[in-house]
């Protein structure tokens, strides 16, 4: 099982090198490019985990209708905005 996993990861890395054409670079250039790719991916994952839930919640609040007040004959949806807290 361990050998299979190792071979799978090596195969995926080989495919990554072939698709991005970094197989032709020198080792120090590969490390530099890979570090930029990892940094970019980590920032995307971090920002998705931190900011995306509040953006989705705000978007869903914008799409959902406001509750109807009792006694009002007609309902007219209004744009409801609120500040997003960073807590």
Rosetta blueprint (number, residue, H / E / L):
1 X L
2 X H
3 X H
4 X H
5 X H
6 X H
7 X H
8 X H
9 X H
10 X H
11 X H
12 X H
13 X H
14 X H
15 X H
16 X H
17 X H
18 X H
19 X H
20 X H
21 X L
22 X H
23 X H
24 X H
25 X L
26 X L
27 X H
28 X H
29 X H
30 X H
31 X H
32 X H
33 X H
34 X H
35 X H
36 X H
37 X H
38 X H
39 X H
40 X H
41 X H
42 X H
43 X H
44 X H
45 X H
46 X H
47 X H
48 X H
49 X H
50 X H
51 X H
52 X H
53 X H
54 X H
55 X H
56 X H
57 X H
58 X H
59 X H
60 X H
61 X H
62 X H
63 X H
64 X L
65 X L
66 X L
67 X L
68 X L
69 X L
70 X L
71 X L
72 X L
73 X L
74 X L
75 X L
76 X L
77 X L
78 X L
79 X L
80 X L
81 X L
82 X L
83 X L
84 X L
85 X L
86 X L
87 X L
